[in-house]
């Protein structure tokens, strides 16, 4: 007599790179969920790690829920996530990271919210910090973007073209049909190794432009380890410079509109933005407010990344945008 298993409700994808030490805690949180373990699977994509990542994952295999190991040799988080999406068997695909621990209600919250809100193509929630030690005084909430943390408050809200807030894949889930309709995570703006990129934002932009929307749900929570490196000023400077670089590559329509033309491939308003940030930085320095000054300095680093990327592109290619890689 043959038996058939019930279809899964959710596939969870984690892309991991050289985090064998933190990965067990992430997997343990996913294994310890309120929902029945037969309702979901965990797909761990080893993105060309050189540490003990594979052996860590193998310790969880053969248990419930089902854990699948995949190896993706092409370096980049979009490669890893797209490989996981291709292997997923459920109509809902959840995402988290190898340094994140989700709450026990994580899977049940995702399944309930998406069932009750068919108008939402995806759902994302809070990513709260676990500090390794005392937090520097300058690392105020306004400077948390490089830490991959997220908290939009206590009320649910939709994110769409009118309310353009980003949901991050450290704590999010998408309906499978989204990827079937608009494609996977883009390769030209993906994070490689530990560097910043904008693949989450780019995917949401495509979803919004296709008429879809997401839902921020504050009760969907996860906790991220904040690495000591990310509590140093030089990390934040580098993060903002690279974020500006990827913002320049993305060419978001709202940011490209200009009434005063362009200079060297840059919309005029971006020069005004840079000059304004420089003025605010100088004023805070004069007031000896180091924390506020550092926030404006980070804005300048983002402007620097944007401007230098566009200038190099303009001078090398006559102002033509770089060709976009396929999101596959």
C-alpha positions as CSV (number, residue, x, y, z in Angstrom):
1,X,0.0,0.0,0.0
2,X,1.4,3.4,-1.0
3,X,1.0,6.5,1.1
4,X,1.2,10.1,0.1
5,X,2.3,13.0,2.4
6,X,0.2,16.1,2.7
7,X,1.3,19.1,0.7
8,X,3.4,21.6,2.6
9,X,2.1,25.0,3.6
10,X,5.4,26.8,3.7
11,X,9.0,26.4,2.6
12,X,11.6,28.4,4.5
13,X,14.8,29.4,2.7
14,X,18.1,30.4,4.5
15,X,21.1,31.4,2.4
16,X,24.3,31.0,4.5
17,X,27.9,31.9,4.1
18,X,30.6,31.1,6.6
19,X,28.5,31.4,9.7
20,X,28.8,27.9,11.1
21,X,28.9,29.4,14.6
22,X,25.6,31.3,14.5
23,X,23.7,29.0,12.0
24,X,22.7,26.4,14.6
25,X,20.8,28.9,16.7
26,X,18.9,30.1,13.6
27,X,18.0,26.5,12.6
28,X,17.0,25.6,16.2
29,X,14.6,28.5,16.2
30,X,13.0,27.3,13.0
31,X,12.8,23.7,14.2
32,X,11.0,24.8,17.4
33,X,7.8,26.3,16.0
34,X,4.2,26.2,17.2
35,X,2.8,24.8,14.0
36,X,3.0,21.1,13.2
37,X,6.4,20.2,11.8
38,X,4.8,18.4,8.8
39,X,3.4,21.7,7.5
40,X,6.7,23.3,6.5
41,X,10.2,22.5,5.3
42,X,13.6,24.2,5.7
43,X,15.9,24.7,2.8
44,X,19.4,25.8,3.7
45,X,21.5,27.0,0.8
46,X,25.3,26.9,1.4
47,X,26.6,29.8,-0.7
48,X,30.1,28.5,-1.2
49,X,31.1,28.5,2.5
50,X,34.6,27.5,3.5
51,X,33.9,26.7,7.2
52,X,32.0,23.8,8.8
53,X,28.6,25.0,7.4
54,X,27.8,21.7,5.7
55,X,28.5,19.6,8.8
56,X,26.3,22.0,10.9
57,X,23.4,21.6,8.5
58,X,23.8,17.8,8.3
59,X,23.2,17.6,12.1
60,X,19.7,18.8,11.5
61,X,18.9,16.6,8.6
62,X,16.7,13.5,9.1
63,X,14.6,15.4,11.7
64,X,11.2,17.1,11.5
65,X,10.6,19.5,9.9
66,X,12.5,18.3,6.9
67,X,15.8,20.0,6.4
68,X,17.3,20.1,2.9
69,X,20.9,21.0,2.1
70,X,21.8,22.7,-1.2
71,X,25.1,24.0,-2.4
72,X,25.3,27.1,-4.5
73,X,28.8,27.8,-5.8
74,X,28.0,31.2,-7.4
75,X,28.7,33.8,-4.7
76,X,25.9,36.1,-3.9
77,X,22.8,36.1,-1.8
78,X,20.4,36.4,-4.8
79,X,22.0,33.3,-6.3
80,X,21.4,31.5,-3.0
81,X,17.8,32.6,-2.5
82,X,16.8,31.9,-6.1
83,X,18.3,28.4,-5.8
84,X,16.2,27.9,-2.6
85,X,13.1,29.2,-4.4
86,X,13.5,26.8,-7.2
87,X,13.7,23.9,-4.8
88,X,10.8,25.0,-2.6
89,X,7.6,23.0,-2.9
90,X,5.1,25.1,-0.9
91,X,2.9,28.0,-2.0
92,X,4.4,30.3,0.6
93,X,8.2,30.9,0.8
94,X,9.6,32.3,4.0
95,X,13.0,33.9,4.4
96,X,15.3,34.5,7.3
97,X,19.1,34.8,7.8
98,X,21.8,32.7,9.3
99,X,22.4,35.1,12.2
100,X,18.7,35.5,13.1
101,X,16.5,33.7,15.5
102,X,12.7,33.8,14.8
103,X,10.0,33.6,17.4
104,X,8.1,30.4,18.1
105,X,5.0,31.9,16.6
106,X,6.9,32.9,13.4
107,X,5.6,30.2,11.0
108,X,2.0,30.3,12.4
109,X,1.9,34.1,12.2
110,X,3.0,34.0,8.5
111,X,0.4,31.4,7.6
112,X,-2.4,33.1,9.5
113,X,-1.7,36.6,8.2
114,X,-1.4,35.6,4.5
115,X,-4.5,33.5,4.8
116,X,-6.5,36.3,6.3
117,X,-5.1,39.0,3.9
118,X,-5.3,37.7,0.3
119,X,-4.6,41.2,-0.9
120,X,-1.0,41.0,0.5
121,X,1.6,39.4,-1.8
122,X,4.1,39.2,1.1
123,X,4.4,39.8,4.8
124,X,7.4,41.1,6.8
125,X,8.0,42.0,10.4
126,X,10.3,43.3,13.1
127,X,13.9,42.5,13.3
128,X,15.2,43.4,16.7
129,X,18.8,43.6,18.0
130,X,20.7,41.3,20.2
131,X,23.7,43.5,21.3
132,X,27.1,41.7,22.0
133,X,28.0,44.4,24.5
134,X,27.4,48.1,25.4
135,X,26.1,50.0,22.4
136,X,28.1,53.1,21.4
137,X,26.4,56.4,22.1
138,X,26.5,57.4,18.4
139,X,24.7,54.2,17.4
140,X,21.2,55.7,17.8
141,X,18.1,54.2,16.2
142,X,18.4,56.6,13.3
143,X,21.7,54.9,12.4
144,X,20.5,51.3,12.6
145,X,20.0,50.7,8.9
146,X,23.5,49.0,8.4
147,X,22.6,46.6,11.2
148,X,19.8,45.0,9.1
149,X,17.2,45.8,11.8
150,X,13.6,46.8,11.2
151,X,10.8,48.3,13.3
152,X,8.0,50.4,11.9
153,X,6.0,50.5,15.0
154,X,3.2,48.7,16.7
155,X,0.5,48.9,14.0
156,X,0.2,46.8,10.8
157,X,0.5,48.7,7.6
158,X,0.7,48.1,3.9
159,X,3.8,48.8,1.9
160,X,3.3,49.8,-1.8
161,X,4.0,52.6,-4.2
162,X,2.2,55.1,-2.0
163,X,3.8,53.8,1.2
164,X,7.3,52.8,0.2
165,X,8.8,51.0,3.2
166,X,11.1,48.1,2.7
167,X,10.6,44.6,4.2
168,X,13.8,42.7,4.7
169,X,14.3,39.0,4.1
170,X,15.7,38.5,7.5
171,X,12.1,38.2,8.5
172,X,9.6,38.0,5.6
173,X,7.6,35.6,3.5
174,X,6.2,35.8,-0.1
175,X,3.6,33.9,-2.0
176,X,5.2,31.6,-4.5
177,X,3.2,33.2,-7.3
178,X,5.1,36.4,-6.8
179,X,8.3,34.8,-8.1
180,X,6.5,33.0,-10.9
181,X,5.1,36.4,-12.0
182,X,7.9,38.9,-11.6
183,X,11.0,36.7,-11.3
184,X,13.4,36.1,-8.4
185,X,16.0,38.2,-6.6
186,X,18.0,40.4,-8.9
187,X,21.7,39.6,-9.5
188,X,22.9,43.1,-10.3
189,X,22.2,44.5,-6.8
190,X,22.8,41.5,-4.7
191,X,25.0,41.2,-1.6
192,X,28.2,39.2,-2.0
193,X,29.8,38.0,1.2
194,X,29.0,40.4,4.0
195,X,28.7,43.6,1.9
196,X,25.5,45.6,1.6
197,X,23.2,45.5,-1.4
198,X,19.6,46.3,-2.3
199,X,18.2,43.1,-3.6
200,X,15.2,43.2,-1.1
201,X,14.3,46.8,-2.1
202,X,14.6,46.0,-5.8
203,X,12.3,43.0,-5.5
204,X,9.7,45.1,-3.7
205,X,9.9,47.8,-6.3
206,X,9.1,45.3,-9.0
207,X,6.3,43.9,-7.0
208,X,4.8,47.4,-6.4
209,X,5.2,48.3,-10.1
210,X,3.4,45.1,-11.0
211,X,0.4,46.2,-8.9
212,X,1.2,44.2,-5.7
213,X,1.7,45.2,-2.2
214,X,3.2,43.8,1.1
215,X,2.1,43.9,4.7
216,X,4.2,44.9,7.7
217,X,3.0,42.9,10.7
218,X,4.6,43.9,14.0
219,X,3.8,40.6,15.8
220,X,6.0,38.8,13.3
221,X,9.3,39.1,15.1
222,X,12.9,37.9,14.9
223,X,16.1,38.8,16.7
224,X,19.4,39.5,14.9
225,X,22.9,39.2,16.3
226,X,24.7,42.5,16.0
227,X,28.3,41.6,15.2
228,X,31.0,43.8,16.9
229,X,32.3,44.9,13.5
230,X,28.9,46.5,12.8
231,X,29.2,48.7,15.9
232,X,32.2,50.5,14.4
233,X,32.0,53.8,12.6
234,X,34.1,52.6,9.6
235,X,31.6,49.8,8.9
236,X,28.7,52.3,8.8
237,X,30.7,54.6,6.5
238,X,31.4,51.7,4.1
239,X,27.8,50.5,4.3
240,X,26.4,53.9,3.3
241,X,28.9,54.4,0.5
242,X,27.9,51.0,-1.0
243,X,24.2,51.7,-0.4
244,X,24.6,54.9,-2.5
245,X,26.4,52.9,-5.2
246,X,23.5,50.4,-5.4
247,X,20.9,53.1,-5.3
248,X,22.6,54.6,-8.4
249,X,22.5,51.3,-10.2
250,X,18.8,50.7,-9.4
251,X,17.5,53.8,-11.1
252,X,14.3,54.0,-9.1
253,X,11.9,56.1,-11.2
254,X,10.9,58.3,-8.3
255,X,14.5,59.2,-7.7
256,X,15.3,59.8,-11.3
257,X,12.6,62.5,-12.0
258,X,14.1,65.9,-12.4
259,X,12.9,69.3,-13.5
260,X,16.3,70.8,-13.9
261,X,18.0,68.2,-16.0
262,X,21.2,66.2,-15.3
263,X,24.8,66.9,-14.9
264,X,27.3,64.0,-15.7
265,X,24.4,61.5,-15.5
266,X,23.1,62.8,-12.1
267,X,19.7,64.3,-11.6
268,X,20.1,67.9,-10.4
269,X,18.2,67.4,-7.1
270,X,20.9,64.9,-6.0
271,X,23.5,67.7,-6.1
272,X,21.2,69.8,-4.0
273,X,20.7,66.9,-1.6
274,X,24.4,66.5,-1.2
275,X,25.0,70.2,-0.6
276,X,22.2,70.3,2.0
277,X,23.7,67.3,3.8
278,X,27.1,68.9,3.8
279,X,25.6,72.1,5.4
280,X,23.8,70.1,8.1
281,X,27.0,68.2,8.9
282,X,29.0,71.5,9.3
283,X,26.3,73.0,11.5
284,X,26.3,70.0,13.9
285,X,30.1,70.0,14.0
286,X,30.0,73.7,15.0
287,X,27.6,72.8,17.8
288,X,29.9,70.0,18.9
289,X,27.0,67.5,18.5
290,X,29.1,64.5,17.4
291,X,26.1,62.1,17.2
292,X,24.0,64.3,15.0
293,X,27.1,65.2,12.9
294,X,27.9,61.5,12.3
295,X,24.3,60.9,11.0
296,X,24.8,63.7,8.4
297,X,28.3,62.3,7.6
298,X,26.7,59.0,6.8
299,X,24.2,60.7,4.5
300,X,27.2,62.3,2.7
301,X,28.9,58.9,2.3
302,X,25.7,57.7,0.6
303,X,25.7,60.7,-1.7
304,X,29.4,60.0,-2.4
305,X,28.6,56.4,-3.5
306,X,25.7,57.6,-5.7
307,X,27.6,60.4,-7.4
308,X,30.9,58.5,-8.0
309,X,28.9,55.6,-9.5
310,X,27.0,57.8,-11.9
311,X,30.0,59.8,-12.8
312,X,32.0,56.7,-13.7
313,X,29.1,55.3,-15.6
314,X,28.7,58.5,-17.6
315,X,32.3,58.9,-18.4
316,X,32.8,55.3,-19.4
317,X,29.5,54.7,-21.3
318,X,28.3,58.0,-22.5
319,X,25.7,58.2,-19.8
320,X,24.0,55.0,-20.6
321,X,22.8,52.9,-17.6
322,X,24.6,49.6,-17.0
323,X,22.8,46.6,-18.4
324,X,20.6,44.8,-15.8
325,X,21.4,41.2,-15.1
326,X,18.6,38.7,-15.1
327,X,16.9,38.0,-11.8
328,X,17.3,34.3,-12.0
